[in-house]
Amino acid sequence: MHGHARVSVRVRREGDVLLIAIADDGRGAARTPAPHLGLLGMNERIVELGGSLELESTRPTGTVFVVRVPVGRKETS
């Protein structure tokens, strides 16, 4: 494994929001990393869907991504 960590993915729906939490048990970082191309690209795609991306990385507990995307809305014309 590249990051020497196990990853868990949890997906659930809370009303009109799809919540996706991706966490690892790796080393984490001393501070939340600055957004680089990979994170910026992920965030851009999520924002295009009307959602949000949160990232928390702390030592020694690993990293957690939380994605919230609206679902189930009907478009009106």
Steps between C-alpha positions, in 0.01 A plus 500: 500500500627842408374687805535209744145559621162332498212698354132493590222644288157577640211614286162603630213722406380772734183643349597663171875467564729211413775484762823320415770468766838359400742446788838335541699392803829630362747741651310813404671835473608756756249738341231478235681490166478793261277421202703389200378392157347172617304656784407802291368277223296291745357814657412655162305191395314481830413872490367454142253252652397758761691324775788558737827331596657510845845364580657443838843350551657473842780301654485219592138425412507519119296688246125541451322629188132586536303560181145635503302501175132588458287221353139440422415854397279543201602772257242762416477673164 
